[in-house]
């Protein structure tokens, strides 16, 4: 019965639905719906192609008519509206057509209608929409961006929007970091400003991606790439990236006792946030080098705010990079615990022998391979007579406990507390061993030439003048001579010294040249460590693979090293050549581009 009426019937149905689109309330919706479903019902018991008649007679013409309607509608709207208004209208049309499908059509048609509308109103005009992404992202118009995302996602046309957002995030982040770096030299905490700027950018755009783009993984990935670019950017290509150093200094400032006005819970939160920055750093081994040096200073000089916080931070780094990355940091902690036990045993040893040292004396015994202790500050040194007995007795005790082990005293790292009793009120001063050795001779005289102080301490001239300058700057000593210190300079004890604080610390003078030299030494040390790491990686790979072509070997080495640093191909080539010279590898005779492992 349908066949003779098909053309007229379909035409009437299409006219009724078109009238409904125009808002005509007189359309008999139930009747239209029933007639449309009759195309399905006449063949619903056929097992093969039960929807064939529905699709052939009605759905095809309906989709074509729908497409034509929305093509005309899109052209009209584009002439009348701007992009923002156009997107709103398109979303309204899509929502209305979705409801209309549910009023009139078989469920199998719902997605087809949506695709047809999207293609006509969005797909045909992608160039127009994509060119509007730039101003929308630049102004961060969240409503428009959310609408743009809703329209582009079904057509898998998000790439231009993603790329535009990534460039915008990079630009904003680099500008904020550059403004922080511009303050270098001003009396501000640059590491803190740097980390806070990066975290602010990360948090801000993380929220935007969650709210606007439904935490779409493609946009999350764009944020990750942008943050990596921001953090690993080098303003001067000839200079190393400063991010690892700045992050290590930021962590150091949080973990030191001097971190005032911050509760332990706040420290914990900020350290957790610092791991967010750490994960984006390419040169994690550079961070490790700086962090381990600063940790060593905190542990040796008892400057840690909390040992629990120190251990928690190491565990965070371990979770991010694995045990190997933090193994030396754990060994440093072990040394401090072992040293605490040693001090208890040493005190028991003294008590059992009835030995009185005359001073409070404690030590830290450190494993040479675990602690990043530079050798630049080591100078010849004769320990003061007041310390000789303590040192001798500890060496005797240590040899009795661990025969065969050798102790090397690192006097430049030692600290002392001395009491000043020659002034109107007593003061307790914390200072280095070298400074203490230079002050002790003033117990018996008020004035001493620098030459005599050098003879008694055997310090190098450079170290002597640096330590004396710190005592002059603190005003415990003074000299009448103007200009730089010389061996003929006479130092005088300042008997009129006064200070509001009865307990204070004297730090050594750190010259800019020395700080820069230490920075260069750190980076040179990292380069040497990288060479050894790469050589070990090459040997591991070749031992497992036996024979491998050059490009494959380089790719596998890069893959193994990427979690610690980004090795350049030139360095890998040099490491391979070094291993050939050491006879770990050899080139295949008939293929110079191939290596084989030498057992």
Secondary structure, DSSP 8 states (H G I E B T S, - for coil): -HHHHHHHHHHHHHHHHHHHHTT-TTS-HHHHHHHHHHHHHTTTT-SS-TTHHIIIIIIHHHHHHHHHHHHHHHHHHHHH--HHHHHHHHHHHHHHHHHHHHHHS-GGGHHHHHHHHHHHHTGGGHHHHHHTHHHHHHHT-HHHHHHHHHHHHTTT--HHHHHHHHHHHHHHHHHHHHHHHTTTTSSS-HHHHHHHHHHHHHHHHHHHHHHHSTT-HHHHHHHHHHHHHHHT--SSTTS--SHHHHHHHHHHHHHBTT-TT--HHHHHHHHHHHHHHHHH-S-HHHHHHHHHHHHHHHHHTT-BS-HHHHHHHHHHHHHHH-HHHHHHHHHHHHHHHHHHHHHHHHHHHHHHTT---SS--------TTT----STT-------HHHHHHHHHHHHHHHHHSTT------GGG-EEEEEE-SSSS-EEEEEEHHHHHHHHGGGT-SEEEHHHHHHHH---HHHHHHHHHHHHHTTSEE-S--SS--TT-EEEE-TT---S-SEEE------HHHHHHHHHHHHHHHHHHHHHHHHHHHHHHHHHHSEEEHHHHHHHHHHHHTTT----HHHHHHHHHHHHHTTSEEEETTEEEEEEE--
